[in-house]
Amino acid sequence: MSYIGHEEAWAEWRRALSGSRMHHGWILSGRRGVGKSAFALAAARELVAEPGVPQPAGEHPDVLYVTHPPKDDKEARKKADGKPFELARNIKIDQIRALQQRLNTRPSLGSRRAVIIDPADDMEAPTANALLKSLEEPPVGTFFLLIAHRLSRLLPTIRSRCRVLRFPEVGPEDMDAVLAREAPQADAAMRAAAIAAAGGSPGVAIDFVELDLGAIHQLMQRILAEGDRDFALRGKLAAAMGARPDRQRQQAAIELARAVVAEHMHHVSRTEIPALVTAHSELVRLAGEVPTYNFDPGLLVMEIGTLLSQFAASRASTNG
């Protein structure tokens, strides 16, 4: 998904870029799917561009992107040297060390280099501490963009060395523009449904269309509205998800559930808010634990359904 929206973040970035002293570390903070990764790639290319230096049309050699390998990464499987390939739960310390070796060399085209860490908030403490060394003493001309879905999960020492760009939920008009470009197969009615379900996240809206999450969305709404004492709706939810949903579908389901819960924030009484906040917090926790469900994704579906059902039951007892 290419960059769209977030004019305030873009304006702040360009002001810094045009100034005499560009800060070397940036944190792009906001919920998953709002466009942080797309912004980082666009901003990084602007940062490394220099007058008189030809810029490549494709991947830029001075924009380094560090992330965990996707589950279906064939190249990563080939490099496993015959060993079973497993999806990395998060960025590993060996990746950061390899990055630091790369940073000992000069940029390929100009005098600047951009490093994107995505997602930075999923790094374990040893990995984060290894990255901290580079943030404390960055190589000349090197700038870091750390993508964080949950700012609080970054080490305080990392946060203190970076400027934070916050990415709020995207408005309906920008959401519609993203869907028109990224999911042209969706008609106006489908786009409207995706926007309503996505809670301001273009990534969730695109998944809604591409992964055909309409039925899953309806079931989530029913569980939240009716409860599910006999587990019938949760069974239907599991069937709609599929027997072996991949990580993208699992992650999309969690983000969709978060949007469904957040939508109810405007329709609940004050006494219902604690239960709503608890459900939302648990869904945030699940979002960081998706890889642990790779071998039994049905458990993840049940957890999502149970959280929605528990909130529905809590609301019923409060109103009763």
C-alpha positions as CSV (number, residue, x, y, z in Angstrom):
1,M,0.0,0.0,0.0
2,S,1.5,3.3,-1.0
3,Y,1.4,6.4,1.1
4,I,-1.8,8.4,1.6
5,G,-3.1,10.8,4.3
6,H,-1.4,11.7,7.6
7,E,-0.7,15.2,6.5
8,E,0.5,16.3,9.9
9,A,3.1,13.6,10.2
10,W,4.2,14.3,6.7
11,A,4.6,18.0,7.4
12,E,6.6,17.4,10.5
13,W,8.9,15.0,8.7
14,R,9.5,17.5,5.9
15,R,10.1,20.3,8.3
16,A,12.8,18.2,10.0
17,L,14.2,17.1,6.6
18,S,14.7,20.7,5.5
19,G,16.3,21.8,8.7
20,S,19.9,22.1,9.5
21,R,20.0,19.2,11.9
22,M,17.9,16.1,11.1
23,H,17.3,13.9,14.1
24,H,18.8,10.4,13.6
25,G,16.0,8.3,15.2
26,W,12.3,8.3,14.6
27,I,9.4,6.2,15.9
28,L,6.3,5.9,13.8
29,S,3.6,5.0,16.2
30,G,0.0,4.0,15.6
31,R,-2.3,1.0,15.3
32,R,-1.6,-1.7,12.8
33,G,-2.7,-1.0,9.2
34,V,-2.9,2.8,9.4
35,G,-0.1,3.3,6.9
36,K,3.1,3.6,8.9
37,S,5.1,1.2,6.8
38,A,4.1,2.9,3.6
39,F,4.9,6.3,5.1
40,A,8.3,5.0,6.2
41,L,9.3,3.8,2.8
42,A,8.2,7.0,1.1
43,A,9.9,9.2,3.7
44,A,13.1,7.1,3.6
45,R,13.4,7.6,-0.1
46,E,13.1,11.3,0.3
47,L,15.7,11.3,3.0
48,V,18.3,9.5,0.9
49,A,17.6,11.4,-2.3
50,E,20.3,14.0,-3.1
51,P,20.6,16.6,-5.9
52,G,22.6,15.3,-8.8
53,V,22.5,11.7,-7.6
54,P,20.4,9.4,-9.9
55,Q,17.7,7.5,-7.9
56,P,16.7,4.0,-8.7
57,A,13.1,3.3,-9.7
58,G,12.9,0.1,-7.7
59,E,14.3,-0.8,-4.3
60,H,16.9,1.7,-3.1
61,P,20.2,0.3,-1.9
62,D,20.5,2.9,0.8
63,V,17.0,2.2,2.3
64,L,17.5,-0.9,4.5
65,Y,14.4,-2.7,5.7
66,V,14.6,-5.1,8.6
67,T,11.6,-7.3,9.5
68,H,10.7,-10.9,10.3
69,P,10.4,-13.2,7.3
70,P,6.9,-14.0,6.1
71,K,5.6,-17.5,6.4
72,D,5.6,-18.1,2.7
73,D,9.0,-16.6,1.9
74,K,10.4,-19.1,-0.6
75,E,13.8,-17.5,-0.5
76,A,14.0,-17.8,3.3
77,R,13.1,-21.4,2.9
78,K,15.9,-22.0,0.4
79,K,18.4,-20.3,2.8
80,A,17.4,-22.7,5.7
81,D,19.9,-25.2,4.4
82,G,17.6,-28.2,4.7
83,K,16.4,-27.2,8.2
84,P,12.7,-26.7,8.9
85,F,11.8,-23.1,8.2
86,E,9.8,-21.5,10.9
87,L,8.1,-18.1,10.9
88,A,10.2,-15.8,13.1
89,R,8.0,-14.4,15.9
90,N,10.0,-11.2,15.9
91,I,13.2,-9.6,14.6
92,K,16.2,-11.5,15.9
93,I,19.4,-10.2,17.4
94,D,21.4,-11.8,14.5
95,Q,19.5,-9.6,12.1
96,I,20.5,-6.5,14.0
97,R,24.1,-7.6,14.2
98,A,24.1,-8.2,10.4
99,L,22.6,-4.7,10.0
100,Q,25.4,-3.2,12.1
101,Q,28.0,-4.9,9.9
102,R,26.3,-3.4,6.9
103,L,26.3,0.0,8.5
104,N,30.1,-0.1,8.7
105,T,30.3,0.4,5.0
106,R,29.5,3.6,3.1
107,P,26.1,4.3,1.5
108,S,25.9,3.0,-2.1
109,L,24.7,6.1,-3.9
110,G,24.8,9.3,-1.7
111,S,25.9,10.3,1.7
112,R,22.7,9.2,3.6
113,R,21.2,5.8,4.5
114,A,17.8,5.1,6.0
115,V,17.1,2.0,8.2
116,I,13.5,0.9,8.7
117,I,12.8,-1.6,11.6
118,D,9.3,-3.1,11.2
119,P,8.0,-3.9,13.7
120,A,10.4,-2.5,16.3
121,D,8.0,-3.1,19.3
122,D,8.1,-6.9,18.9
123,M,11.8,-7.1,19.6
124,E,12.9,-9.0,22.7
125,A,15.1,-7.2,25.2
126,P,18.5,-8.5,23.9
127,T,17.7,-7.5,20.4
128,A,16.4,-4.1,21.4
129,N,19.5,-3.5,23.5
130,A,21.7,-4.4,20.5
131,L,19.8,-1.9,18.4
132,L,20.2,0.7,21.1
133,K,23.9,0.7,20.6
134,S,23.4,1.9,17.1
135,L,20.9,4.5,18.2
136,E,23.3,5.8,20.8
137,E,26.2,6.2,18.4
138,P,24.7,6.2,14.9
139,P,27.1,6.0,11.9
140,V,27.4,9.3,10.1
141,G,24.6,9.8,7.6
142,T,22.5,6.9,9.0
143,F,18.9,7.5,10.1
144,F,16.5,5.1,11.8
145,L,12.7,4.8,11.4
146,L,11.2,2.4,13.9
147,I,7.7,1.2,13.3
148,A,5.7,0.6,16.5
149,H,2.1,-0.6,16.8
150,R,2.4,-0.3,20.6
151,L,4.7,2.5,21.7
152,S,4.7,1.3,25.3
153,R,6.4,-1.9,24.3
154,L,9.6,-0.2,23.2
155,L,12.4,0.2,25.7
156,P,12.3,3.6,27.4
157,T,15.9,4.0,26.4
158,I,15.0,3.6,22.8
159,R,12.0,6.0,23.1
160,S,14.2,8.6,24.7
161,R,16.6,8.7,21.7
162,C,13.9,9.1,19.1
163,R,11.3,11.6,18.0
164,V,7.8,10.2,17.8
165,L,5.5,10.6,14.8
166,R,2.0,9.6,15.8
167,F,-0.4,8.1,13.2
168,P,-4.1,8.5,14.1
169,E,-6.9,6.7,12.5
170,V,-7.5,7.6,8.8
171,G,-10.6,9.5,7.7
172,P,-13.3,7.9,5.5
173,E,-12.4,9.9,2.4
174,D,-8.7,8.8,2.5
175,M,-9.8,5.3,3.3
176,D,-12.1,5.2,0.3
177,A,-9.2,6.5,-1.9
178,V,-6.9,3.8,-0.6
179,L,-9.5,1.1,-1.3
180,A,-10.3,2.4,-4.8
181,R,-6.6,2.2,-5.7
182,E,-5.5,-0.9,-3.7
183,A,-8.7,-3.0,-4.0
184,P,-10.3,-2.0,-7.4
185,Q,-12.4,-5.1,-7.4
186,A,-14.5,-3.7,-4.6
187,D,-17.6,-1.8,-5.6
188,A,-18.9,1.2,-3.7
189,A,-21.1,-1.0,-1.3
190,M,-18.1,-3.2,-0.5
191,R,-15.8,-0.2,0.1
192,A,-18.4,1.3,2.4
193,A,-18.7,-1.9,4.4
194,A,-15.0,-2.3,4.7
195,I,-14.5,1.3,5.8
196,A,-17.3,0.9,8.4
197,A,-15.7,-2.3,9.7
198,A,-12.0,-1.2,9.7
199,G,-12.1,1.4,12.5
200,G,-9.8,3.9,10.6
201,S,-7.2,1.4,9.5
202,P,-6.7,1.2,5.7
203,G,-4.8,-2.1,6.1
204,V,-7.8,-3.7,7.9
205,A,-10.1,-2.3,5.2
206,I,-8.0,-3.8,2.4
207,D,-7.9,-7.2,4.2
208,F,-11.7,-7.0,4.6
209,V,-12.0,-6.9,0.8
210,E,-9.1,-9.2,-0.2
211,L,-9.7,-11.9,2.5
212,D,-13.5,-11.7,2.1
213,L,-14.1,-11.0,5.8
214,G,-17.7,-9.9,5.5
215,A,-19.2,-13.1,7.0
216,I,-16.6,-13.0,9.8
217,H,-17.5,-9.4,10.6
218,Q,-21.2,-10.2,10.8
219,L,-20.5,-13.1,13.2
220,M,-18.4,-11.0,15.4
221,Q,-21.1,-8.4,15.6
222,R,-23.6,-11.0,16.5
223,I,-21.5,-12.5,19.3
224,L,-20.9,-9.0,20.7
225,A,-24.6,-8.2,20.5
226,E,-26.1,-11.5,21.6
227,G,-23.5,-13.4,23.5
228,D,-22.7,-17.0,22.8
229,R,-23.5,-19.3,25.7
230,D,-23.8,-22.5,23.7
231,F,-20.6,-21.8,21.5
232,A,-22.7,-22.0,18.4
233,L,-21.6,-18.7,17.0
234,R,-18.0,-19.4,17.9
235,G,-18.2,-22.6,15.9
236,K,-19.5,-20.7,12.9
237,L,-16.8,-18.1,13.3
238,A,-14.1,-20.9,13.3
239,A,-15.7,-22.4,10.2
240,A,-15.7,-19.0,8.5
241,M,-12.0,-18.5,9.3
242,G,-11.1,-21.8,7.7
243,A,-9.3,-24.9,9.0
244,R,-5.8,-23.5,8.7
245,P,-5.9,-19.7,8.4
246,D,-2.6,-18.2,7.6
247,R,-1.0,-15.5,9.7
248,Q,-2.4,-12.7,7.6
249,R,-5.9,-13.9,8.1
250,Q,-5.4,-14.4,11.8
251,Q,-4.0,-10.9,12.2
252,A,-6.8,-9.5,10.1
253,A,-9.4,-11.2,12.3
254,I,-7.9,-9.7,15.4
255,E,-7.8,-6.2,13.9
256,L,-11.4,-6.6,12.7
257,A,-12.4,-7.7,16.2
258,R,-10.7,-4.6,17.7
259,A,-12.6,-2.4,15.3
260,V,-15.9,-4.0,16.2
261,V,-15.2,-3.5,19.9
262,A,-14.0,0.1,19.4
263,E,-17.2,0.8,17.4
264,H,-19.2,0.0,20.5
265,M,-17.3,2.6,22.6
266,H,-19.8,5.2,21.3
267,H,-22.9,3.2,22.3
268,V,-22.2,1.9,25.8
269,S,-23.0,3.3,29.2
270,R,-20.3,4.5,31.6
271,T,-20.6,1.3,33.7
272,E,-19.9,-0.8,30.6
273,I,-16.6,0.9,29.6
274,P,-14.3,-1.1,32.0
275,A,-15.4,-4.4,30.3
276,L,-15.0,-2.9,26.9
277,V,-11.5,-1.7,27.7
278,T,-10.6,-5.1,29.0
279,A,-11.8,-6.8,25.8
280,H,-9.9,-4.3,23.7
281,S,-6.7,-4.7,25.8
282,E,-6.9,-8.5,25.4
283,L,-7.2,-8.2,21.7
284,V,-4.1,-6.0,21.6
285,R,-2.3,-8.8,23.6
286,L,-3.5,-11.4,21.1
287,A,-2.2,-9.3,18.2
288,G,1.3,-9.7,19.6
289,E,0.9,-13.5,20.1
290,V,-0.4,-14.6,16.7
291,P,2.7,-16.6,15.9
292,T,2.2,-18.8,18.9
293,Y,-1.0,-20.1,17.4
294,N,0.5,-21.3,14.1
295,F,0.1,-24.9,15.1
296,D,-3.5,-24.6,16.3
297,P,-5.1,-21.4,14.9
298,G,-8.5,-22.7,16.0
299,L,-7.5,-21.7,19.5
300,L,-7.0,-18.1,18.4
301,V,-10.5,-18.0,16.9
302,M,-12.0,-19.3,20.1
303,E,-10.1,-16.7,22.1
304,I,-11.4,-13.9,19.9
305,G,-15.0,-15.2,20.1
306,T,-14.7,-15.7,23.9
307,L,-13.5,-12.2,24.5
308,L,-16.5,-10.8,22.5
309,S,-18.9,-13.2,24.3
310,Q,-17.5,-12.2,27.7
311,F,-18.0,-8.5,27.0
312,A,-21.6,-9.2,25.8
313,A,-22.3,-11.2,29.0
314,S,-20.8,-8.4,31.2
315,R,-22.9,-5.8,29.4
316,A,-26.0,-7.9,29.9
317,S,-25.4,-8.3,33.6
318,T,-24.6,-4.6,34.0
319,N,-27.8,-3.6,32.2
320,G,-29.8,-6.2,34.1
